[in-house]
Amino acid sequence: MRGRINSEFGEIIIDSDVIATYAGSVAVECFGIVGMAAISMKDGLVKLLRRDSLKHGINVSVNDNKISLDFHVIVAYGVSILAVSDNLISNVQYKVESFTGMDVEHINILVEGVRVID
């Protein structure tokens, strides 16, 4: 799915991979987020994604120029999941709306694991 924005100069089309990559980079900057997670369908294991493949931990859907995001995250041990989630939602919503010019309708956070940070 792609976002479409009409401007006075023509049409701007934003691919969902671009939105996912940007949203992933914003998410890993948030306090308490260790990284994005990918779930193996074969064996059900969760693995931490490297920085260059963050978009695989995010599902993006665009309907009527409204963005819905599903984040699969790994959080740091000992932090409040509610506080981390609130921080993630507010940062991602503000930055993605500023970046794309489209509204963020939903942000779902799926905590897939907890890691101890050294």
NUKE-616661 format. One line per 2 residues: number of its first residue (from 1); their letters; for each residue x, y, z of N, C-alpha, C. Coordinates in nm, 4 decimals. Each point is the difference from the previous one (the first is absolute). Last residue first. Example, Ala and Ser with C-alpha at 12.3 -4.5 7.8 and 13.67 -1.06 7.14 Angstrom:
2
2) sa) 1.2850 -0.2250 0.7080 0.0820 0.1190 0.0060 -0.0770 0.1090 0.0730  0.0290 -0.5720 -0.0070 -0.0890 0.1190 0.0000 0.0900 0.1200 0.0000
***
This chain:
118
118) di) 2.3186 -0.4308 2.9378 0.1225 0.0091 0.0819 0.0461 0.1413 0.0138  -0.5078 -0.2250 -0.0740 0.1000 0.0874 -0.0612 0.1206 0.0078 0.0937
116) vr) -0.4142 -0.3747 -0.0918 0.0782 0.0716 0.0997 0.1063 0.0794 -0.0742  -0.4928 -0.1525 -0.2019 0.1441 -0.0245 0.0028 0.0635 0.0826 0.1109
114) vg) -0.5076 -0.2082 -0.2092 0.0666 0.0894 0.0952 0.1466 -0.0376 0.0013  -0.4532 -0.0620 -0.3711 0.1032 -0.0521 0.0892 0.0564 0.1079 0.0899
112) ev) -0.3658 0.0542 -0.3167 0.0358 -0.1374 -0.0341 0.1070 -0.0587 0.0917  -0.4050 0.3992 -0.0392 0.1261 -0.0260 0.0694 0.0298 -0.1481 -0.0166
110) li) -0.2986 0.3586 -0.2889 0.0010 -0.1395 0.0434 0.1371 -0.0277 0.0620  -0.3328 0.4439 -0.1459 0.1312 -0.0444 0.0462 -0.0132 -0.1418 0.0528
108) ni) -0.2706 0.3743 -0.3491 -0.0100 -0.1165 0.0874 0.1401 -0.0456 0.0353  -0.2695 0.4518 -0.2086 0.1323 -0.0560 0.0270 -0.0205 -0.1116 0.1012
106) he) -0.3213 0.3210 -0.3719 0.0197 -0.0989 0.1060 0.1471 -0.0329 0.0129  -0.1363 0.3667 -0.2820 -0.1288 -0.0374 0.0578 0.0155 -0.0937 0.1198
104) vd) 0.2915 0.4021 -0.2607 0.0178 -0.1336 0.0554 -0.1283 -0.0342 0.0748  0.0745 0.3556 -0.4318 -0.0375 -0.0253 0.1387 0.0305 -0.1440 0.0380
102) mg) 0.2843 0.2966 -0.3720 -0.1239 -0.0768 0.0144 -0.0276 -0.0224 0.1485  0.3986 0.2060 -0.1880 -0.1115 0.0900 -0.0270 -0.1343 -0.0704 0.0057
100) tf) 0.4808 -0.1596 0.0797 -0.0813 -0.0400 -0.1150 -0.1070 0.1010 -0.0383  0.3127 0.0723 0.3720 0.0792 -0.0520 -0.1114 -0.0846 -0.0234 -0.1245
98) se) -0.2006 0.1312 0.4168 0.0818 0.1097 -0.0545 0.0746 -0.0428 -0.1251  -0.2451 -0.3277 0.2307 -0.0924 0.0977 -0.0586 0.0758 0.1179 -0.0599
96) vk) 0.2505 -0.3176 0.2318 -0.0490 -0.0579 -0.1254 -0.0992 0.0950 -0.0666  0.1735 0.1231 0.4266 0.1046 0.0019 -0.1025 -0.0480 -0.0578 -0.1336
94) yq) -0.2982 0.0068 0.3821 0.0423 0.1355 -0.0361 0.0976 -0.0009 -0.1178  -0.1389 -0.4199 0.1756 -0.1115 0.0721 -0.0611 0.0431 0.1389 -0.0460
92) vn) 0.3112 -0.2605 0.2400 -0.0216 -0.0513 -0.1353 -0.1128 0.0766 -0.0685  0.0918 0.1062 0.4536 0.1127 0.0345 -0.0880 -0.0245 -0.0424 -0.1432
90) si) -0.3229 -0.1193 0.3303 0.0030 0.1452 -0.0220 0.1132 0.0411 -0.0934  -0.0383 -0.4611 0.1198 -0.1159 0.0456 -0.0771 0.0082 0.1492 -0.0285
88) ln) 0.3296 -0.1911 0.2820 0.0135 -0.0463 -0.1381 -0.1140 0.0528 -0.0868  -0.0197 0.0812 0.4633 0.1081 0.0773 -0.0606 0.0162 -0.0357 -0.1473
86) ds) -0.3030 -0.2540 0.2523 -0.0499 0.1373 -0.0159 0.1027 0.0890 -0.0683  0.1346 -0.4388 0.1090 -0.0997 0.0007 -0.1072 -0.0553 0.1392 -0.0251
84) va) 0.2944 -0.0661 0.3638 0.0731 -0.0165 -0.1261 -0.0968 0.0079 -0.1181  -0.1873 0.0007 0.4291 0.0723 0.1254 -0.0245 0.0756 -0.0049 -0.1325
82) li) -0.2214 -0.3941 0.1403 -0.0970 0.1049 -0.0291 0.0693 0.1324 -0.0322  0.2579 -0.3665 0.1452 -0.0436 -0.0197 -0.1373 -0.1004 0.1073 -0.0397
80) sv) 0.3980 0.0438 0.3653 -0.1451 -0.0096 -0.0080 -0.0418 -0.0123 -0.1465  0.4809 -0.1849 0.1727 -0.0678 0.1260 -0.0313 -0.1505 -0.0247 -0.0064
78) gy) 0.3353 -0.3495 0.0745 -0.0073 0.0915 0.1132 -0.0657 0.1331 -0.0287  0.2258 -0.2804 -0.3967 -0.0451 -0.0562 0.1267 -0.0024 0.1092 0.1068
76) av) -0.0705 0.1041 -0.5294 0.1055 -0.0192 0.0990 -0.0609 -0.0522 0.1297  -0.2289 -0.1021 -0.4881 0.0206 0.1082 0.0960 0.1102 -0.0364 0.0983
74) iv) -0.1802 -0.1168 -0.5285 0.0620 -0.0608 0.1167 0.0345 0.1149 0.0935  -0.3897 -0.0396 -0.4223 0.1173 0.0554 0.0676 0.0509 -0.0920 0.1091
72) hf) -0.3394 0.0946 -0.4499 0.0408 -0.1180 0.0756 0.1329 0.0389 0.0647  -0.4299 0.3038 -0.2194 0.1400 -0.0153 0.0390 0.0176 -0.1296 0.0778
70) dl) -0.3627 0.2450 -0.3657 0.0134 -0.1055 0.1003 0.1481 -0.0199 0.0259  -0.3409 0.4103 -0.2347 0.1290 -0.0635 0.0225 -0.0115 -0.1068 0.1081
68) si) -0.2956 0.3367 -0.3788 -0.0096 -0.0872 0.1164 0.1310 -0.0768 0.0113  -0.1980 0.4778 -0.2679 0.1005 -0.1035 0.0223 -0.0335 -0.0783 0.1270
66) kn) -0.2704 0.3020 -0.3994 0.0146 -0.0150 0.1438 0.0871 -0.1225 0.0241  -0.1705 0.1507 -0.4370 0.1072 0.0855 0.0516 0.0035 0.0071 0.1516
64) dn) -0.2882 -0.3108 -0.2268 -0.0501 0.1374 -0.0103 0.0974 0.1004 0.0605  0.1762 -0.4367 0.1156 -0.1351 0.0030 -0.0551 -0.0500 0.1437 0.0039
62) vs) 0.4679 -0.3315 0.0878 -0.0451 0.1350 -0.0321 -0.1362 -0.0105 -0.0659  0.3711 -0.3039 0.3320 -0.1112 0.0004 -0.0949 -0.0474 0.1437 -0.0151
60) vn) 0.4448 -0.3167 0.2095 -0.0582 0.1287 -0.0362 -0.1178 -0.0236 -0.0928  0.3466 -0.2665 0.3811 -0.1006 -0.0168 -0.1046 -0.0661 0.1350 -0.0224
58) ig) 0.4990 -0.1745 0.2188 -0.1117 0.0948 -0.0040 -0.0917 -0.0357 -0.1158  0.4325 -0.2015 0.1008 -0.0712 -0.0082 0.1273 -0.1217 0.0902 0.0050
56) hk) 0.3058 -0.0154 -0.3704 -0.0609 -0.1324 0.0092 -0.0758 -0.0194 0.1307  0.2645 0.3936 -0.1127 -0.1339 0.0013 -0.0591 -0.0692 -0.1353 0.0075
54) ls) 0.4604 0.0872 0.1417 -0.1034 0.0371 0.0966 -0.1404 -0.0110 -0.0569  0.4899 -0.1030 -0.1441 -0.1208 -0.0733 -0.0382 -0.1154 0.0279 0.0963
52) dr) 0.4498 0.1826 0.0410 -0.0266 0.0132 -0.1432 -0.1238 -0.0767 -0.0449  0.1696 -0.0062 0.4587 -0.0462 0.1339 -0.0366 -0.0352 0.0136 -0.1479
50) rl) -0.0464 -0.4826 0.2307 0.1078 0.0986 -0.0119 -0.0573 0.1324 -0.0475  -0.2946 -0.3642 0.2849 0.0417 0.0402 -0.1341 0.1148 0.1001 0.0065
48) lk) -0.1728 -0.4181 0.3336 0.0243 0.1432 -0.0049 0.0546 0.0368 -0.1370  -0.3284 -0.4314 0.1075 0.1389 0.0436 -0.0077 0.0059 0.1519 -0.0127
46) vl) -0.3386 -0.4544 0.1516 0.0093 0.1440 -0.0219 0.1468 0.0365 -0.0074  -0.2927 -0.4827 -0.1059 0.1018 0.0723 0.0755 0.0023 0.1469 -0.0382
44) gd) -0.2722 -0.3847 -0.1831 -0.0584 0.0904 0.0982 0.1005 0.0772 0.0836  0.0464 -0.3226 -0.3912 0.0171 -0.0530 0.1348 -0.0514 0.0926 0.1098
42) km) -0.0786 0.0889 -0.4756 0.0323 -0.1417 0.0008 0.0057 -0.0555 0.1421  -0.0590 0.4658 -0.1094 -0.1240 -0.0761 -0.0101 0.0254 -0.1503 0.0120
40) si) 0.2780 0.4220 0.2119 0.0137 -0.1067 -0.0987 -0.1285 -0.0823 -0.0006  0.0748 0.5289 0.1350 -0.0420 -0.1306 0.0492 0.0141 -0.1008 -0.1134
38) aa) 0.2328 0.4979 0.1524 -0.0571 -0.0786 -0.1091 -0.0309 -0.1376 0.0558  0.0916 0.5348 0.2132 0.0035 -0.1454 0.0049 -0.0594 -0.0590 -0.1264
36) mg) 0.2668 0.4852 0.1902 -0.1168 -0.0579 -0.0647 0.0180 -0.1517 -0.0030  0.2309 0.2981 0.3935 0.0015 -0.0107 -0.1448 -0.1296 -0.0572 -0.0511
34) vi) 0.0973 0.1752 0.4482 0.1275 -0.0622 -0.0347 0.0129 -0.0089 -0.1508  -0.2834 0.3456 0.3235 -0.0121 -0.0900 -0.1144 0.1387 -0.0531 -0.0333
32) gf) -0.0639 0.3242 0.3453 -0.0610 -0.1262 0.0386 -0.0190 -0.0989 -0.1129  0.0327 0.5197 -0.1119 0.0505 -0.0610 0.1225 -0.0761 -0.1294 0.0299
30) ce) 0.0535 0.1852 -0.5089 -0.0796 0.0201 0.1205 0.0602 -0.0753 0.1179  0.1534 -0.0201 -0.4614 0.0548 0.1130 0.0737 -0.0719 0.0224 0.1324
28) va) -0.1377 -0.3268 -0.3232 0.1183 -0.0469 0.0728 0.0712 0.1134 0.0729  -0.3892 0.0970 -0.2696 -0.0327 -0.0870 0.1124 0.1232 -0.0411 0.0791
26) vs) 0.0362 0.2517 -0.4069 -0.0519 0.0831 0.1095 -0.0221 -0.0866 0.1242  0.1254 -0.2193 -0.3899 0.1132 0.0789 0.0490 -0.0423 0.0924 0.1135
24) ga) -0.3342 -0.2528 -0.2146 0.0909 -0.0863 0.0746 0.1189 0.0753 0.0552  -0.3048 0.2224 -0.2858 -0.0622 -0.0262 0.1295 0.0883 -0.0892 0.0867
22) yt) 0.1412 0.0801 -0.4432 0.0067 0.1227 0.0790 -0.0573 -0.0225 0.1396  -0.0323 -0.3553 -0.3042 0.1403 0.0251 0.0326 0.0143 0.1233 0.0876
20) ai) -0.4300 -0.1029 -0.1681 0.0439 -0.0989 0.0989 0.1447 0.0239 0.0429  -0.1816 0.2642 -0.3482 -0.0638 0.0348 0.1276 0.0474 -0.0945 0.1099
18) vd) 0.1401 -0.0966 -0.4311 0.0628 0.1252 0.0437 -0.0563 0.0408 0.1351  -0.1929 -0.3681 -0.2152 0.1334 -0.0338 0.0516 0.0740 0.1237 0.0499
16) sd) -0.4226 0.0411 -0.2197 -0.0136 -0.0411 0.1402 0.1343 -0.0423 0.0602  -0.0410 0.3723 -0.3966 -0.0079 -0.1444 0.0150 -0.0041 -0.0368 0.1485
14) ii) -0.1636 0.4561 -0.2626 0.0947 -0.0466 0.1014 -0.0226 -0.1494 0.0202  -0.1082 0.4217 -0.3803 -0.0319 -0.1352 0.0428 0.1098 -0.0467 0.0956
12) ie) -0.2229 0.4797 -0.2305 0.1116 -0.0580 0.0736 -0.0448 -0.1369 0.0490  -0.1613 0.3635 -0.4187 -0.0313 -0.0995 0.1021 0.1279 -0.0549 0.0620
10) gf) -0.0593 0.5106 -0.2141 -0.0271 -0.1369 -0.0442 -0.0288 -0.0906 0.1171  0.0738 0.4823 0.0214 0.0935 -0.0386 -0.1054 -0.0253 -0.1399 -0.0549
8) es) -0.2416 0.2037 0.3681 -0.0220 0.0874 -0.1149 0.0894 -0.0368 -0.1185  -0.1278 -0.3922 0.3280 0.0498 0.1349 0.0236 -0.0258 0.0827 -0.1253
6) ni) -0.1552 -0.4989 0.2552 -0.0090 0.0895 -0.1147 0.0493 0.1380 0.0404  0.0929 -0.5244 0.1828 -0.0252 0.1378 0.0381 -0.0032 0.0823 -0.1271
4) rg) -0.0092 -0.5501 0.1859 -0.0044 0.0957 -0.1108 -0.0372 0.1370 0.0538  0.2119 -0.5188 0.1681 -0.0696 0.1232 0.0330 0.0072 0.0950 -0.1173
2) rm) 0.0056 -0.5574 -0.0039 0.0772 0.1231 -0.0107 -0.0860 0.1178 0.0391  0.0511 -0.5808 0.0378 -0.0836 0.1168 0.0000 0.0887 0.1239 0.0000
***
